[in-house]
Amino acid sequence: MNSLASVIVIGAQWGDEGKGKIVDFLAEKAQLVVRFNGGNNAGHTVVVAGKKYKLHLMPSGSVRGEKVVIGNGTVIDPKVLLEEIAALETGGKQVKLLVSERAHVIFPFHAQLDGLQEEVKEKKGTAAGTTKRGIGPCYMDKAGRFGVRMCELVNEQLFKEKISDLYARAEKQLQAYGKKPEKTLEQITTEYTEYARKLKKYVGDASEEVNDAIDEGKNVLFEGAQGAMLDIDHGLYPHGTSSNTIAGGACTGAGVPPTKISQVIGVAKAYTSRVGAGPVPTDLGESDTAKAIREKGGEYGTTTGRPRRCGWFDAVTVRHIARINGLTGLAITKLDVLSAVKKIKICTAYELDGQATNKQPALASDYAKCKPIYEEFDSWQDASEKEWGEIAKKGYNALPKEMRAYVERISQLTKIPISIVSIGAERDATIQLKRIF
Ligand code: IMP
């Protein structure tokens, strides 16, 4: 078992932690990169030699030209998938892709329902601020066992039968909001039959592929989407997403047993950001500090372009996530961004109803009442992108001493060793401290 090299990378906060960059960095040594949850709600930005790749559905590893798998735990918008394949090919990348035959398909009425459900929730204060990509309604159909899977999509006759049932169900659901599906059954059938023709060659038994790769001793990288605080079970319900974003989701979402996983790396930003609705205790609102971090960090959603809320690093949250995910290492990203401020804070505990606590409340209403208890740190001198790259080449000890003190305190508070430190968007602005592959 010790010789296994299958590593899960998950977001240890609210998504947008810089997983795309870390996965791309680790993918250099991986022979297979696997996505296991979510759909095109995700947004991964990978920068290679100044060129930006914005991916939503394709694993970030595809930028390396490695073989990639989209597992059964994902939900697939075929139009988006085909567009991303085309964009990678236009960029000169060879696409080697296998999509699980068991992954569920997103239809236009899912996105329509997503928007309508959110409107109702917004009035009640229970909205998540979804990406409106139809993720929730598609997972609802999956859990209700009404859904259409990739194996049915690529079987023309079966697809016709399945889609007419699902369409009838969507019509009824939309009726409750006084709406009709934006596209007719015929339009959807024609459009999706065409997608199916193009995608058929990519569809197959993904679990077999992934397990075989692990058994053959290949380096396999599992790329989580979103962040663990958005997990349907362990995140901040109901303000999260509809899939399991935690490491366990890699097992169910790719069809691999827990006994075949060797490491779990949690990616955490040096501060906190959140796109979407719901309380975040360390949120700095529209303060000058938040604005400085947002501007320097380019904190705008990759998928929706929404400005992200920014705040201090929350060690209570990351500790909770570390336990649930069994993190073996942390990758701390965007440390360079904090040079935008003079003083930095870490939330070490919350005050809830006059009591200090280290627990992550299950009730969102309790979470909204949590007041962060902070420790303060000095920030470090700014440097240009090129200079950060030079510093990274010299290794960890070349980092500003204040930055090292900050990183080491995060490790102490979360009780997780630091595996990677990232000080810029480019691949070379990365320092690896622990062996991963
Ligand atoms: P959904 O996944 O579109 O249903 O959105 C549910 C919640 O997850 C919302 O708060 C979204 O803003 C958030 N979310 C979904 N995907 C991402 C992501 O990739 N990064 C950050 N937040 C996300």
Residues whose N, C-alpha, C, O or C-beta is under 5 A from the ligand:
A	BS01	IMP	W14 G15 D16 N41 A42 G43 A128 G129 T130 T131 K132 R133 I135 G136 Q226 L230 H239 G240 T241 S242 V275 G276 A277
